[in-house]
Amino acid sequence: MPVLSVLLILVVGDVRASALLIMVLSVFGYIFGQSSSGNEKPAVDGKTFGEYTFKMTTGGWFANVGDKQIVFRYLPDEVGAIDVSSVPNDALKKGKVYLAISPDKRFNIAERDIYYNLKPNTNFQVACIEDKEGCAEMPLKACKDAEETVAVIELTVSNATSIVYDSNCITVKGDEVFVTKAVDKLLHAYFGIA
């Protein structure tokens, strides 16, 4: 029997009363352990870059940009060496933005960051690069489908790392760490943070 249970039985004197006390205390701990905004509590005071303060939670670095809360895996100084200068600032400010993925070669963290940050702020949709298992409910989109009002982001596994912008398509190539950092760098630029 756990030590807390034994102590409660000794203090309360009844196994049923002890179990009820444990449940009540657990409910209070759950309720009062949550932040009032429903978001995770910051683990550190924060770091400031320009006019933006980033606060670390278990979900990543959060920053308020206007009336939006944006989440990043990496801070601006952690991705500063990644060159996104070929990508225009308005590259993702199109009528429609597709994240073209391959279901058998996923970048879960990078995909999550793009989805979480762009979905509420743009006309955004996840698409498949090619028709494969797992793509039945998604449109097929690739760089060839990008046009003036439609942007496409392709994430590609590669030993070489690169970020290429061509005709409203952004192709990010590399391993999972590089692609995640590059996505955060692109998102910093999109939101005017760096």
N, C-alpha and C positions, 0 to 999 in steps of 0.2 A: 504494500500500500504506500503510495507516495507520502513524503514527509508532511506536506501541506494538509493532506486529508487527515492524517493521524492527529496533527495539531488542532485542526478544526473540530474533530470528534472530541478531543480532550476539552477544548474550550466550550463548545456548544453542548456536548454530551449526548448527541443523537446523530446517527449516521444519516438519516433522512434530512434533518435540519442542516447538517454539514453540506450535503449535496445541493440543497436549495441555496445555501449561502454562496457556494462556489459558482452556481449558475448566475445568481444575481450579480455577484462581483464581476463575472466574465462579461455580462451584458453592459454594465457600467464601464468597464475597461474598453470595450469595443466602441461604445458611443462617445466617450470622452477622449478616446485615443485618436479620433478622426479630426482632420482640420475642418474649420467652419466652411471653407470654400469647396470642400469635396476633393480638392487636389492634395497630393502628397505633401507632407511637411518638409520644408527645406532642411537639408542636412548641414549646410553651411550658410553663412551670412550672404554670400554671393560675390560675384566678380563683375566689375563694370568695364564695358567697352564702349567708348563714346557716350551716348545718352542711354544705353541699354544696360540693365543689370541682369545677370544670369544667376539663377539660384539652382543648386544641385538637389535633385531628389533621386529616389531609386529608379525613376523613369528617364533620367537624363537631365540636361541643363535646360531650364525654362526661362524664357524672357517674355516680357509683355511688349508687344509691338502694336502701338495704337490700342485698340480694344481687343486685340487677339493675344492669346497665350500660345507661344510657339515653343516647341521642344527640339533640342538638338542633342546629339551624342557628343559632339566636340565643340569647344569654344573657338572663337575666331583666331586666337593666337596658336591654337593647336593645328589649324589647317592653313595657316598663312602662306606656307611654301607651295601650296597647290595653285597652279595657274589656271584661272578661269577667264582670263582676259579676252579670249576669243568668243566668249558667250556674251551677247548683248544683255544689258540690264533688263530689257523687256522681253527676253526670250520666252519666259513662261507666262507672260501676260497676254495670252491669246484667248480667242473665243472658246477653245477646247484644248485641254492638255491630256495626253495619253502617257501613261507609264507602261511601256512595252516590255513584257517579261517573258522569260522562257520557264515554264513550270518545273523543268528538270535542272535548272541552274539558277537558284534563287539567291537573292541578297536580302535576307529577311530584315535586318536592321535598317539598311538603306531604304528598302521599300516601305517600311513602317514610317520612317522619317518623312519621306515624300508624301505618303498617303495622309498622315496625321496633319501635316502642315499645309498641303495644297488642297485637299478635299474641301475644307470649309471656305477656302479663299478663291477658288477658281472652279470652272466647269471641268472637273477632273474625272478621269476614269482609268482603271487598270485594264490593260489589253494584253493579248498574247502576240509574240513576234511571229509565231507560226502555229499552224493547227496541230496540236498535240493533245494527249490525254490531260485533262484538267483545264482545258480551254473551252469547253462546250458552251459555257454561259458568258464568255467574254468576246468582244470584237477582236478581229485580227488587225494589228497595226504595226508598222515598222517605219523606219526613216523615210521610205519612199512615199508614205502617206502624209508626211508633213506638208503643210502649205501655209499661206499667209495668215490664216486665222486658226490653224491647228498646229500645235507643237507636239513633238514626240520626244520622250526620254527613253533611251535604250541603255540598259545596264548589261554589260557583257563580261564574262569571265575571260581573263587574259593574263599571261605572264608579263606582258608589257603594260604600262600604265599610261592612260591618256584621257583627255577630255577634248572632244572635237565637236564644234558647232558647224553645221552645214544645212542651209536652207530650212530653218525652223526645226531642226532635229539636233538634240544633244545626245552624243554617245559617250558613255563613261565606261572605260575598260580597265580591268585590273583585278586584284584579289579582293576579298570581302572588306578588309580593313581600308584599302585605298578607295574603293567605291563608296563606302560609308563616309569617309572623310570628304571625298569630292562632292557627294550629295549635300553634306552639311555646308560646305563652302558655297555651293550654288544657292542653297536656301538662304544663307546669310546675305548673299548678293541680292536675291529676289526681294527680301524684306528690308533691304537698305541698311543692314547692320554692319557690313564690312565692305 
